[in-house]
Amino acid sequence: MAPASSSQTGEYPLSAFYFKVVFAATSDNADTSFQEVSGIGSEMETEDLAEGGENRFVHRLPKTLKHPKLVLKRGVAPKDSPLVDWCKDVLEGQLIEQVKPMTVEVSLMNEAGEPTRVWSFVNAFPVNWEVEGFNSTKNEIAIEKIELSYNYFDRVV
C-alpha cells in the first residue's frame, strides 16, 4: 500500500492559493472573498542592555510581542458590502460610536475544501482602508486594501 500523498494528509508543501477568510459578523458571506492575505506573524521587541565592564557584547532582553497588521486585498466591493459598511463605521465614524471589533479567521484549505491550517485573530478592527491607484496604461482589476489591527492571534489548527 502506497503512503498517502502530502496533499491528502495536509502536510508540506501546502498550497498558498486556496484560502478562506471568515469574519465573525458575516460568516460565510461571499463578501469575504480576497485575492491576497498577508501580515500573519509575530515579532519580539527587545531592549539592549550594556553590561558595565564587559565590552564584547550587549545583552538583548525580551520586551514585548508585536504583530503586523493583517492585510486583506480584493477587488473593489459593491456599495452595500457589510464589510465596507463596517470599515466606514469605524474609520469615518469619528469615534462617536464605540468601535466594534470582531474575530477574523484565516483558513488555508486543501483541495477538498477542508481547512488544513487556521489562524484566529481576536478583537480585529480596521485601521486603514484604501483603494489602490488607477492606471490607464494597465488592464488590471481595481483593488481595495483593508488593514486590520488585532490584540493577538492563535493558530487553531
C-alpha positions in Angstrom: 0.0 0.0 0.0 1.4 3.4 -1.0 1.7 6.1 1.6 -0.8 9.0 1.4 0.5 12.0 -0.5 1.3 15.2 1.3 -1.8 16.9 -0.2 -4.1 14.2 1.2 -2.7 14.5 4.7 -2.4 18.3 4.8 1.3 18.1 5.3 4.0 20.1 3.5 4.1 21.5 1.0 0.8 23.4 1.4 -0.6 25.4 -1.4 -0.9 29.1 -0.6 -3.6 29.9 -3.2 -6.6 28.3 -1.7 -7.7 30.1 1.5 -10.8 31.4 3.1 -11.4 34.5 5.4 -14.3 34.5 7.8 -15.5 37.5 9.8 -17.5 36.7 13.0 -20.3 39.0 11.9 -20.5 38.0 8.3 -19.9 34.2 8.5 -19.6 32.6 5.0 -20.9 35.7 3.1 -19.4 35.9 -0.4 -18.4 39.4 0.6 -15.3 37.9 2.3 -13.5 36.6 -0.8 -10.0 38.0 -1.0 -7.2 37.9 -3.6 -4.4 38.2 -1.0 -3.9 37.9 2.7 -0.6 39.0 4.4 0.7 40.0 7.8 0.4 36.8 9.7 3.3 36.8 12.2 4.8 37.9 15.5 7.9 39.7 16.5 9.5 40.1 19.9 10.8 43.6 20.7 14.0 43.6 22.6 15.9 46.1 24.8 19.6 46.4 24.6 21.5 46.4 27.9 25.2 47.2 28.0 26.9 45.5 30.9 29.4 47.6 32.8 32.9 46.4 32.2 32.0 43.8 29.5 32.6 45.5 26.2 32.5 42.4 23.8 28.7 42.3 23.6 25.4 43.8 24.6 22.7 41.8 26.4 19.5 41.7 24.3 16.5 41.3 26.7 13.0 40.4 25.6 10.4 43.2 26.0 7.0 42.9 24.3 5.4 41.0 21.5 4.1 42.9 18.5 2.1 41.8 15.4 2.0 43.4 12.0 -1.4 44.5 10.6 -3.4 41.8 8.9 -3.7 43.0 5.3 -6.6 41.8 3.0 -6.8 42.7 -0.7 -9.6 42.1 -3.1 -11.5 43.7 -6.0 -13.5 46.8 -5.1 -16.7 45.6 -3.3 -20.2 46.8 -4.0 -21.6 49.7 -2.1 -23.8 47.5 0.0 -21.0 45.3 1.3 -21.3 44.6 5.0 -17.5 44.6 5.3 -17.3 48.0 3.6 -20.0 49.3 6.0 -18.0 48.1 9.0 -14.9 49.8 7.7 -16.8 53.0 7.1 -18.4 52.9 10.5 -15.0 52.5 12.2 -12.9 54.8 10.1 -15.4 57.5 9.2 -17.5 57.5 12.3 -15.2 60.0 14.1 -15.2 57.6 17.1 -18.7 58.8 18.1 -19.9 55.2 18.2 -17.8 52.5 20.0 -15.5 50.5 17.7 -16.9 47.0 17.3 -14.0 44.6 16.9 -14.6 41.1 15.8 -12.8 37.8 15.4 -11.4 37.1 11.9 -10.4 33.6 10.9 -8.0 32.9 8.0 -8.0 29.2 6.8 -5.6 27.6 4.4 -7.6 24.9 2.6 -6.8 21.6 1.0 -8.1 20.5 -2.4 -11.2 19.0 -0.8 -12.1 22.4 0.7 -11.2 21.4 4.2 -9.1 23.7 6.4 -5.5 22.4 7.0 -4.3 25.5 9.0 -6.5 28.1 10.7 -5.4 31.4 12.3 -7.9 33.2 14.5 -7.3 37.0 15.0 -9.0 38.3 18.2 -10.6 41.7 18.5 -9.7 42.8 15.0 -10.8 46.2 13.6 -10.0 48.2 10.5 -7.2 50.8 10.8 -6.7 51.5 7.1 -9.0 51.1 4.1 -7.9 52.3 0.7 -8.4 51.8 -3.0 -5.2 51.2 -4.8 -4.2 53.6 -7.6 -5.8 53.5 -11.0 -3.5 53.4 -14.1 -4.8 53.9 -17.6 -1.9 52.1 -19.2 -2.6 48.8 -17.4 -5.5 46.3 -17.7 -6.0 45.4 -14.0 -8.8 45.0 -11.6 -9.4 47.8 -9.2 -8.2 46.6 -5.8 -9.2 47.7 -2.3 -6.9 47.0 0.7 -8.2 46.6 4.2 -5.7 46.6 7.1 -6.8 45.2 10.5 -5.2 45.7 13.9 -5.9 43.0 16.5 -4.9 42.1 20.0 -3.4 38.7 19.3 -3.8 35.6 17.1 -3.9 31.9 17.8 -3.2 29.1 15.4 -6.3 27.0 15.9 -5.4 24.1 13.5 
